Amino acid sequence: MSDCLIVHDIEKKPLYPIVMEEDFGQLKFQLLALGTGSKKLCIVTDSNVAVLYGEEVKEILKGCSARTEMFVFPAGEENKNLDIVRDLYEFLIKNQFDRTDMLVALGGGVTGDLCGFAAATYLRGISFVQIPTTLLSQVDSSIGGKTGVDFDAYKNMVGAFHMPLLVYTNLATLKTLEPRQFSSGMGEIIKHGLIRNQDYYRWLCRNASAIEARDLKICREMIWESNRIKRDVVEKDPKESGERALLNFGHTLGHAIEKLTDFSMLHGHCVAVGSLAACRISALRGMITLQEIEELSRVLQIFHLPTKVEGLNVNEIIKATKHDKKMEQGLIKFILLREIGNAYVDKTVTEEEMKQGLEAVSL
């Protein structure tokens, strides 16, 4: 059974579909509909995903392209950098890829971000499609056209907006996802409920057992709603000049924690801790209750997400936020909650408030 959600531009014109299946059976036909029959296709994937799905997807793409190549880079956030992008450029040049050809991002958020950035900049821009294989990439990084790489440990500091032509989600890939990566995706999913849909947040709690068991029927509902939430926000603000910043809830402090742990914590885990700290600040301002913070803490634990970080200096985290790309004219754009399901952008959060928020999640 196929599901399809269409992403539109700000003028409501269709940009690309998000297709949801339980195998790769429809991938060939989705690509042929994009006119790939005469194109060269390059699969960009990491060393872990290549072993699981590389050859299967390559065989499918051979049936809908003039030629198919595969570029494999070492797995890990530490490899989402300009050196790997340079290697990819060289691979494309040596294999004579031109502006009519296409890249295919097969993997998680690191792969999608890196491949998308390369597509945005190679020959001033070529087409690409996303095949996300992690929960986090299926609900977050593959949607919205944000691409980028890390620069000297500063996360996503170099990037571009470049929309894919297609997002093809094979839900069955969740079955091979290691538990830590699955819980990392849940960090972003819980964030979606917190910022836009209280009923969805409650639904996640009620269906925790089925989600943890990776029941694909329940996971389909979950991913669909997270996709819908992100799509609706992105469509109103594709270049993050306003409302799209709401998707950064938990990220302001989360990115700083990520950097200071040298990326040893997964992204969704840092978002979870950052979300809890942001909720603490919201509570200090009288907008949500301490009981709601305690409930969120229990929800995070149900999905094996951290609620505390050990060994970090609060002042160093605050200092790191000032180097984040979310800074605007010297002010930090912080996302807070008026209530569960209702987020807003705030530029008045003080260092003292951040300190109190961080102390609530520090060991």
N, C-alpha and C positions, 0 to 999 in steps of 0.2 A: 504494500500500500504506500503510495507516494503522497507526500505533503509538499506544498510549495507556497512560500511566502515571498511576495515581491517587494523589493526595496525601491523607493522612488526618490527623485531629486526634489529640491525645494519647490519646483513648479509642478510637482505631482506626475512627472513623466517617469515611466519605469526605467530603472537603472540595471538591476540584475535580480535573478531569482535565488532564493535559498531553497534548495531541494533537499528533502529529507527522505532517506530510504533505509532499508535494513541490510543492504549489500551494495556491491558496485555494479549491479546488473543494468542500471539505466545510465551509467556514466558515459558510455560510448555514444548513446543517442543524444544526450544532453550536449556533448561536445560537438557532434556533427551538426546540431542545430545552430552552433556558433560559427559554422563554416570552417572547421578545422581540417577538412579532407585534404586541402592543398598546402597546409602549414606544417612547419617543423614545430614539434612540441618538446619542451625540456622539463622533465620532472625534477623539482628541487626538493630534496628530503634529507633528513639526518640519518646517522648511522644506525640508530635504533629502529626507526620506522622502515628504513630500507629493507631490513631483514624480514619484517612482518608483512609489508604490503607492497614493497617496491616492484618486484617482478610481476605480481598480479596486475597492478595498475599499468605497468609498462606494456604488458601484453594487450590489455584493453585499448590503450592509446595507439598501439601499432595499427589497430583496425580502424582508426578514425583520423589518421594523420599521414603526411607524406614521409615523415621520419620522426622517430622518437629517441631522445637521449635522456640520460639521468645523471644529475649532479648530486653527489652525496657528500655532506660535510659532517664533522664530528658533532655528536649530540651534546646539548648543554647550553644554558644561557650565556656562559662565558664565550661561546663561539658566535654569538649574535653581534658581530662587529664588522668594521670596514675591511679588515683583512680577508674575511670570508667572502664579502661582497666583491672584492677585487678578484679573488679566485674564480668566482662565478662569472664576472665580466669576461675574464680571459677564456674560460670554457666556452662561453657563448660566441666569442669572436673566432676562436679556433674552429668551432663547428658551424660557422657562417650563418648565425642567426641574424635575421634582419627585422625591420620594423613590422613586417606582416606576420611574424611568428609569435609564439605564445609560451609563457611559463606556466607551470602547474605546481602550486605549493601543496605538497603532500606531507602533513604532519601537524604538529602543535603550533602554539603561538610563536615560538622562536622562528620556526620555518616560514610561517605565513608572513610575519613581519619582515624577515630578511628577504624572502622572495619578492614580496610586494614592493619593497624599497628598490630592489634591483630592477624590477619591471618598470617602476616609475622613472628610473634614471638611465637605463640602458637605451642608447640611441634616442634620448629625450622622451622615452616612454613607449613601452610595448604592452600588449594585453596579457592578463594573467587570470587564472582561476584558482579558487581555494578548495582544497579537499581536507578539511580539518579532522584530525584523528584523536584529539583529546577533548575531554569535556569542556575545559576552559576555552579552547579555541572554537568549539562548536557554539558556545553561547556568548562569546565575547570578541576575541581578537580577529576572527575571520569576517566579522560584520562591521561595516562602517567606513572602510577605505583608509584607515590609519595604518601606515607602514613605517618602519624605522629600525634602527640598530642602536646599540649602546656605544657610548664613546667614553673611554677611560673610566669605566664603572658608573657613568651617569646614564641612567636608563632612558632609552628611546630619545636621546638628545639630538640625533640626526635622523630626519625622516621626511615623509611627504604624504599628502593625501592622494591616493590612487585607487579607484574603485575596481574590484574584480568584475569579470563578466558573468561569473557564476560562483555560487557556494554550494558544493555538493557534500552533504553530511551523510555518512554511512554510520548509522547508530550502532551497528554490530562491532565497530572498532572499540566501543566502550568495554567490551568483554575482555580485551587484551590489555586494558589500561591498568597500570599498577595502582594500588590503593591510595598512595600519597598523591598521585596525579589526579585521581578522581576527586579526592577531597579538596584539592586545589581549585578545581572547577566549581565545586560547591561554594567556595568563598565568593566568587563572582555572582553565582545564582542567588544566594541569600542577599547580596547587595542589591540585585534587581528588585526583589520584594521590598526591601527597606526603603528604597528611593521612590518607587512608583506604584506598588500594588500590595497593600496590607493583606488582602485576601490570599494572594499568591504566597506570601510569607507564611501565613497560617497553613495553607495547603501543603507546603514543604514539610512543615512539622508533622502534619497528620500522615503523610505518606513516606516518612523517613525510612521505614523498614523496607518498603518496596524499592525505593531509590537506592538504598545501600545494597540491596540484592541485585541491582542493575536490571530490574524488570523493564524490558524495552518499551512496553506499552506506557508505563508510568514515565519513564525517561523521555519518551517522545513528547508527552504532554508538557513536561517540565522544560525541555529544550525549546519547544514551540513557544511557550509563554515568555521565556527569557529572550528569545529571538524577536518576538513581537515588541517587547518593552524596549529593547535596544534599537530596533528599527524605527519605532515611533519617535524616539528621542533624536536619533541621527537624522531622520528626514527633515525635522524642523530646524536643525542646526548642523549641517554637514561639515563645516570647517571649525567647529567648536568656538564660536564667537559668543555663545550665550548658554542656552539650555543644555547642550551636549556635555558641558562640564559636570552636570549632575552624575554622569557615569563614573566620575572620579571619586565618588564617595569612598572613603577608606584608603585612597591612594596617596594623599598628601603625606601622611605619616608612614603609610605602607611602603612607598617607594624609598623613603629615607631608611627605613628598617632593612629593606632589601639590600640597599647599597652597603650599609654598615655591617651586615652579616656576610658581605662578599657573595651575595646571591646563593648562600647555602640554604636559605628558606625559600620555598616555592612561592611564586607570585600570589596565588590565591590565599595562601597562608598569611602572607604579609597584609593582604587586603582585609582579611578577617580581623586581625589584630588592630589594624588601622580603623576599621569600621567600629570596633568596640570603643576605641579611644575617642572617635568622633561622636559616638553616642554619649559618652561621658561628658563631653563638652556641651552637647545639646541639653543634657540633663542639668548641668550647672547653670544653664540659661533658663531653666524652668520649662523646657518645651517637651521633653519626654520624662518618664518617671524612672526612678532607680529600679523598680520592679521590672520595667521593660528592658533595662540593661541586663538584669539578672536572667531574664528569659532569653535574651539574645545569647548570653554566655552559655546557657544550657543547649540552645540550638546549635551553636558552633561546635560544642563538644559532641553532640549526637553525630555530627558529620565529620568527626575526627579532625576538627580545625583547632588551631591553638588559640588560647585566650590570654596567654602571657608570653613575654619574651625575656629570656635570661641574659644577664651580663652586658646589657647595653646602657650607655651613658645617655640620660635624657637630654642633656644639653647638646650632646653631639648630634642626636636625632633632629632636634630643633634647628641646629646649624645646617644640617644637610638639606632640610626642606627649602632653604633659601637658594639652593642651587638647582632646584627642580624646575622643569619646564613650565609648571603651572604658575610660576611667578608672573605677575603682570604689573608693570610700572612700580616695582619694588614691594608690591603687596602680594600676600599668599592668598590664592583663591581656595577657600576651604568649603567643603560641602557639609552642611549640617541638616538635621531633621527637625521640622516643625512638629511632626508626629510620625509614627511608623507608616511608611508609604508616601510621605510628602517631604521631599528634600528641596533644599534651595542653596544658592551660592552666597557665601558670606566672605567679605574681605576685611572684617574687623576682628578676627580671632587673634588674641594676644599671645605672646610667648608664655605668659603665666597660665593661660587657659590650656595651651598645648601641653605645658608641663604637667598640669593636673590630669589631663586626659591620658598622657603617657604613663604617669605614675600608677594609674589604675590597671595598666596592662604590663607592668614591669615586675620582675622578680629580683 
